[in-house]
């Protein structure tokens, strides 16, 4: 049996969500126009609203988070390299 779920491309979802955000037509009208269930339209509209907030979020906070993640990763790598070095020193007999 075929998969009954229809997969919509992101561009189609964005178009429908944008129309829903305009609130010119009801979700029932949009549903008949785009052949999508009204619940799905409301879901895409909510996702679009949430995504818009993230688009306009403070970019400095994102940079700070990215930099903090980088620092944590570098500290992890330094710790791993130190453990590896100590193990190699022990195996080679250089560690007293």
Secondary structure, 3 states (H helix, E strand, C coil): CCCCCCCCCHHHHHHHHHHHHHCCCCHHHHHHHHCCCHHHHHHHHHHHHHHHHHHCCCHHHHHHHHHHHHHHHHHHHHHHHHHHHHHHHHHHCCCC
